[in-house]
Amino acid sequence: MLKRSKFETTQSQIMYRAEDLISAASNRYRITVQVANRAKRRRYEDFDTPAEDVMMKPVLRAIIEMSDELTQPEIIGEL
């Protein structure tokens, strides 16, 4: 029996988001390292989050967040 994900993003959507990130980056290696670093940071932050958010893997969450920042720059805000 297949285990269904409770998230609205499917595997194909995550693949498209990852492709968008890679195509928008000037350096594939650097964007891969950025995703890995964000996932690593999020993994340690997961100890403080509710249980339903922990079910999504940190790498997937990092890809989704970074692609959202790419497509919707207004969510980043002014620094």
DSSP file (Angstrom, degrees, kcal/mol; ACC not computed):
  #  RESIDUE AA STRUCTURE BP1 BP2  ACC     N-H-->O    O-->H-N    N-H-->O    O-->H-N    TCO  KAPPA ALPHA  PHI   PSI    X-CA   Y-CA   Z-CA
    1    1 A M              0   0    0      0, 0.0     2,-0.2     0, 0.0     0, 0.0   0.000 360.0 360.0 360.0 133.7    0.0    0.0    0.0
    2    2 A L        -     0   0    0      1,-0.1     2,-0.6     0, 0.0     0, 0.0  -0.540 360.0-129.4 -80.8 140.8    1.4    3.4   -1.0
    3    3 A K        -     0   0    0     -2,-0.2     2,-0.3     1,-0.0    -1,-0.1  -0.790  24.2-141.9 -89.5 125.4    1.8    6.1    1.6
    4    4 A R        -     0   0    0     -2,-0.6     2,-0.2     1,-0.0    -1,-0.0  -0.661  10.9-124.0 -92.2 143.1    0.2    9.3    0.6
    5    5 A S        -     0   0    0     -2,-0.3    -1,-0.0     1,-0.1    51,-0.0  -0.588   4.9-146.8 -82.9 144.5    1.8   12.7    1.3
    6    6 A K  S    S+     0   0    0     -2,-0.2     2,-0.3     2,-0.0    -1,-0.1   0.339  70.1  99.5 -90.3   6.8   -0.3   15.2    3.2
    7    7 A F  S    S-     0   0    0      2,-0.2    -2,-0.1     1,-0.1     0, 0.0  -0.661  74.2-133.8 -99.1 151.0    1.3   18.1    1.3
    8    8 A E  S    S+     0   0    0     -2,-0.3     2,-0.5     2,-0.1    -1,-0.1   0.621  84.4  86.4 -78.6 -11.6   -0.2   19.9   -1.6
    9    9 A T        -     0   0    0      4,-0.0    -2,-0.2     3,-0.0     2,-0.1  -0.763  67.8-153.3 -91.2 132.5    3.0   19.7   -3.6
   10   10 A T     >  -     0   0    0     -2,-0.5     4,-2.0     1,-0.1     5,-0.2  -0.439  31.3-101.0 -95.0 173.4    3.5   16.6   -5.7
   11   11 A Q  H  > S+     0   0    0      1,-0.2     4,-2.1     2,-0.2     5,-0.1   0.876 123.0  52.4 -63.2 -38.0    6.8   15.1   -6.7
   12   12 A S  H  > S+     0   0    0      2,-0.2     4,-2.2     1,-0.2    -1,-0.2   0.877 107.8  51.7 -68.4 -35.1    6.5   16.5  -10.2
   13   13 A Q  H  > S+     0   0    0      2,-0.2     4,-2.3     1,-0.2    -2,-0.2   0.899 109.5  49.9 -66.0 -39.3    5.9   20.0   -8.8
   14   14 A I  H  X S+     0   0    0     -4,-2.0     4,-2.4     2,-0.2    -2,-0.2   0.889 109.5  51.6 -66.1 -38.4    9.0   19.6   -6.7
   15   15 A M  H  X S+     0   0    0     -4,-2.1     4,-2.4     2,-0.2    -2,-0.2   0.914 110.4  48.5 -63.4 -42.4   11.0   18.5   -9.7
   16   16 A Y  H  X S+     0   0    0     -4,-2.2     4,-2.2     2,-0.2    -2,-0.2   0.899 111.5  50.0 -64.3 -39.8    9.8   21.6  -11.7
   17   17 A R  H  X S+     0   0    0     -4,-2.3     4,-2.2     2,-0.2    -2,-0.2   0.907 111.0  48.9 -64.9 -41.5   10.7   23.8   -8.8
   18   18 A A  H  X S+     0   0    0     -4,-2.4     4,-2.4     1,-0.2    -2,-0.2   0.899 110.7  50.6 -65.1 -40.1   14.2   22.3   -8.5
   19   19 A E  H  X S+     0   0    0     -4,-2.4     4,-2.7     2,-0.2    -2,-0.2   0.892 109.1  51.7 -63.5 -39.5   14.7   22.7  -12.3
   20   20 A D  H  X S+     0   0    0     -4,-2.2     4,-1.9     2,-0.2    -2,-0.2   0.904 109.9  49.6 -63.5 -41.2   13.6   26.4  -12.0
   21   21 A L  H  X S+     0   0    0     -4,-2.2     4,-1.1     2,-0.2    -2,-0.2   0.935 113.5  45.2 -62.0 -46.5   16.1   26.9   -9.3
   22   22 A I  H  < S+     0   0    0     -4,-2.4     3,-0.3     1,-0.2    -2,-0.2   0.897 113.3  49.2 -67.0 -40.5   18.9   25.3  -11.2
   23   23 A S  H  < S+     0   0    0     -4,-2.7    -1,-0.2     1,-0.2    -2,-0.2   0.825 111.9  49.1 -70.6 -28.9   18.1   27.2  -14.5
   24   24 A A  H  < S+     0   0    0     -4,-1.9    -1,-0.2    -5,-0.2    -2,-0.2   0.692  97.2  87.7 -80.9 -18.6   17.9   30.5  -12.7
   25   25 A A     <  -     0   0    0     -4,-1.1     3,-0.2    -3,-0.3    -3,-0.0  -0.503  68.7-146.9 -82.7 148.7   21.3   30.0  -10.9
   26   26 A S  S    S+     0   0    0      1,-0.3     2,-0.4    -2,-0.2    -1,-0.1   0.683  92.0  36.6 -83.4 -18.6   24.5   31.0  -12.6
   27   27 A N     >  -     0   0    0      1,-0.1     4,-1.9     2,-0.0    -1,-0.3  -0.955  64.9-159.8-139.7 115.5   26.3   28.1  -10.9
   28   28 A R  H  > S+     0   0    0     -2,-0.4     4,-2.0     1,-0.2     5,-0.2   0.884  94.7  52.8 -62.3 -40.0   24.7   24.7  -10.4
   29   29 A Y  H  > S+     0   0    0      1,-0.2     4,-2.3     2,-0.2    -1,-0.2   0.924 108.6  49.7 -62.9 -44.1   27.1   23.7   -7.7
   30   30 A R  H  > S+     0   0    0      1,-0.2     4,-2.3     2,-0.2    -1,-0.2   0.891 110.7  48.0 -65.7 -40.3   26.5   26.8   -5.6
   31   31 A I  H  X S+     0   0    0     -4,-1.9     4,-2.2     2,-0.2    -1,-0.2   0.869 111.2  52.5 -69.1 -34.2   22.7   26.5   -5.7
   32   32 A T  H  X S+     0   0    0     -4,-2.0     4,-2.2    -5,-0.2    -2,-0.2   0.908 110.6  47.1 -65.2 -41.5   23.0   22.9   -4.7
   33   33 A V  H  X S+     0   0    0     -4,-2.3     4,-2.7     2,-0.2    -2,-0.2   0.883 110.6  52.9 -67.2 -38.0   25.2   23.8   -1.7
   34   34 A Q  H  X S+     0   0    0     -4,-2.3     4,-2.3     2,-0.2    -2,-0.2   0.910 110.0  47.5 -63.5 -42.3   22.7   26.6   -0.8
   35   35 A V  H  X S+     0   0    0     -4,-2.2     4,-2.4     2,-0.2    -2,-0.2   0.918 113.1  49.1 -63.6 -43.0   19.8   24.2   -0.8
   36   36 A A  H  X S+     0   0    0     -4,-2.2     4,-2.3     1,-0.2    -2,-0.2   0.907 111.4  48.8 -64.7 -41.8   21.8   21.7    1.3
   37   37 A N  H  X S+     0   0    0     -4,-2.7     4,-2.3     2,-0.2    -1,-0.2   0.899 112.3  48.0 -65.8 -40.0   22.8   24.4    3.8
   38   38 A R  H  X S+     0   0    0     -4,-2.3     4,-2.6     2,-0.2    -2,-0.2   0.901 111.9  50.0 -67.0 -38.9   19.3   25.6    4.2
   39   39 A A  H  X S+     0   0    0     -4,-2.4     4,-2.1     2,-0.2    -2,-0.2   0.900 110.7  49.8 -64.5 -40.1   18.0   22.0    4.6
   40   40 A K  H  X S+     0   0    0     -4,-2.3     4,-1.3     2,-0.2    -2,-0.2   0.915 112.1  47.6 -64.4 -42.9   20.7   21.4    7.3
   41   41 A R  H  X S+     0   0    0     -4,-2.3     4,-1.2     1,-0.2    -2,-0.2   0.908 112.5  49.5 -63.3 -42.4   19.7   24.6    9.1
   42   42 A R  H  X S+     0   0    0     -4,-2.6     4,-1.3     1,-0.2    -1,-0.2   0.841 103.0  61.4 -67.0 -32.9   16.0   23.7    8.9
   43   43 A R  H  < S+     0   0    0     -4,-2.1     3,-0.3     1,-0.2     4,-0.2   0.899 106.9  44.6 -61.3 -39.7   16.7   20.2   10.2
   44   44 A Y  H >< S+     0   0    0     -4,-1.3     3,-0.6     1,-0.2    -1,-0.2   0.760 111.2  53.9 -76.4 -24.0   18.0   21.7   13.4
   45   45 A E  H >< S+     0   0    0     -4,-1.2     3,-1.7     1,-0.2     4,-0.3   0.683  89.6  79.6 -78.9 -18.1   15.1   24.1   13.6
   46   46 A D  G >< S+     0   0    0     -4,-1.3     3,-0.7     1,-0.3    -1,-0.2   0.675  75.1  73.9 -65.7 -17.4   12.6   21.3   13.3
   47   47 A F  G <  S+     0   0    0     -3,-0.6    -1,-0.3    -4,-0.2    -2,-0.1   0.768 101.2  43.2 -66.8 -22.7   13.0   20.4   17.0
   48   48 A D  G <  S+     0   0    0     -3,-1.7    -1,-0.2    -4,-0.1    -2,-0.2   0.483  99.5  89.2 -99.8  -5.0   10.9   23.5   17.8
   49   49 A T  S <  S-     0   0    0     -3,-0.7     5,-0.1    -4,-0.3    -3,-0.0  -0.523  85.7 -89.9 -94.9 160.7    8.2   23.1   15.2
   50   50 A P    >>  -     0   0    0      0, 0.0     4,-0.9     0, 0.0     3,-0.8  -0.185  40.6-107.5 -63.3 161.7    4.9   21.3   15.4
   51   51 A A  H 3> S+     0   0    0      1,-0.2     4,-0.6     2,-0.2     3,-0.2   0.787 113.1  61.3 -65.0 -31.1    4.8   17.6   14.4
   52   52 A E  H 34 S+     0   0    0      1,-0.2     3,-0.3     2,-0.2    -1,-0.2   0.808 104.1  49.4 -71.7 -26.3    2.8   18.2   11.1
   53   53 A D  H X4 S+     0   0    0     -3,-0.8     3,-1.0     1,-0.2    -1,-0.2   0.756 100.8  65.0 -79.0 -24.0    5.6   20.3    9.7
   54   54 A V  H 3< S+     0   0    0     -4,-0.9    -1,-0.2     1,-0.2    -2,-0.2   0.718  84.5  74.7 -71.6 -20.9    8.3   17.8   10.6
   55   55 A M  T 3< S+     0   0    0     -4,-0.6     2,-0.4    -3,-0.3    -1,-0.2   0.773  80.5  80.7 -66.9 -25.1    6.9   15.2    8.2
   56   56 A M  S <  S-     0   0    0     -3,-1.0   -51,-0.0    -4,-0.2     5,-0.0  -0.686  92.4-114.0 -82.9 132.5    8.2   17.1    5.2
   57   57 A K     >  -     0   0    0     -2,-0.4     4,-2.3     1,-0.1     5,-0.2  -0.340  20.1-122.1 -65.0 144.5   11.9   16.4    4.6
   58   58 A P  H  > S+     0   0    0      0, 0.0     4,-2.3     0, 0.0     5,-0.1   0.832 110.2  54.0 -59.9 -34.1   14.2   19.4    5.1
   59   59 A V  H  > S+     0   0    0      2,-0.2     4,-2.3     1,-0.2     5,-0.2   0.922 109.8  47.0 -67.3 -42.6   15.6   19.2    1.5
   60   60 A L  H  > S+     0   0    0      1,-0.2     4,-2.4     2,-0.2    -1,-0.2   0.919 112.6  49.7 -63.6 -43.0   12.1   19.3    0.0
   61   61 A R  H  X S+     0   0    0     -4,-2.3     4,-2.7     1,-0.2    -1,-0.2   0.892 110.2  51.1 -62.3 -39.9   11.1   22.2    2.2
   62   62 A A  H  X S+     0   0    0     -4,-2.3     4,-2.6     2,-0.2     5,-0.2   0.903 110.0  49.3 -65.1 -41.6   14.3   24.1    1.3
   63   63 A I  H  X S+     0   0    0     -4,-2.3     4,-2.2     2,-0.2     5,-0.2   0.924 113.1  47.1 -62.9 -44.1   13.6   23.6   -2.5
   64   64 A I  H  X S+     0   0    0     -4,-2.4     4,-2.1     2,-0.2    -2,-0.2   0.931 114.2  46.6 -64.2 -46.2   10.0   24.8   -2.0
   65   65 A E  H  X S+     0   0    0     -4,-2.7     4,-2.2     1,-0.2    -2,-0.2   0.922 114.2  46.9 -63.1 -44.5   11.1   27.9    0.0
   66   66 A M  H  X S+     0   0    0     -4,-2.6     4,-1.5     1,-0.2    -1,-0.2   0.865 112.3  49.3 -69.5 -35.1   13.9   28.8   -2.3
   67   67 A S  H  X S+     0   0    0     -4,-2.2     4,-2.3    -5,-0.2    -1,-0.2   0.863 110.2  52.0 -71.5 -33.5   11.7   28.5   -5.4
   68   68 A D  H  X S+     0   0    0     -4,-2.1     4,-2.8     2,-0.2    -2,-0.2   0.901 108.9  50.2 -64.8 -40.1    9.0   30.6   -3.7
   69   69 A E  H  < S+     0   0    0     -4,-2.2    -2,-0.2     1,-0.2    -1,-0.2   0.835 111.6  49.8 -65.1 -31.9   11.6   33.3   -3.0
   70   70 A L  H  < S+     0   0    0     -4,-1.5    -2,-0.2    -5,-0.2    -1,-0.2   0.911 120.2  33.4 -72.0 -43.7   12.7   33.1   -6.7
   71   71 A T  H  < S+     0   0    0     -4,-2.3    -2,-0.2     1,-0.2    -3,-0.2   0.735 128.3  36.7 -87.2 -23.6    9.1   33.4   -8.1
   72   72 A Q    ><  +     0   0    0     -4,-2.8     3,-1.9    -5,-0.2     4,-0.3  -0.678  62.6 171.1-129.4  77.5    7.7   35.7   -5.4
   73   73 A P  G >> S+     0   0    0      0, 0.0     3,-1.1     0, 0.0     4,-0.8   0.680  70.0  75.0 -65.2 -15.5   10.5   38.1   -4.3
   74   74 A E  G 34 S+     0   0    0      1,-0.2     4,-0.1     2,-0.2    -5,-0.1   0.686  84.6  65.0 -70.5 -15.8    8.0   40.2   -2.2
   75   75 A I  G <4 S+     0   0    0     -3,-1.9    -1,-0.2    -7,-0.2    -6,-0.1   0.684  94.2  60.5 -79.3 -16.1    8.0   37.4    0.5
   76   76 A I  T <4 S-     0   0    0     -3,-1.1    -2,-0.2    -4,-0.3    -1,-0.2   0.922  93.4-159.2 -74.7 -44.5   11.6   38.1    1.3
   77   77 A G     <  -     0   0    0     -4,-0.8     2,-0.3     2,-0.0    -2,-0.1  -0.068  30.1 -51.2  86.5 168.0   11.1   41.7    2.3
   78   78 A E              0   0    0      1,-0.1    -4,-0.0    -4,-0.1     0, 0.0  -0.618 360.0 360.0 -81.2 135.6   13.5   44.6    2.5
   79   79 A L              0   0    0     -2,-0.3    -1,-0.1     0, 0.0    -2,-0.0   0.398 360.0 360.0 -97.8 360.0   16.7   44.0    4.4
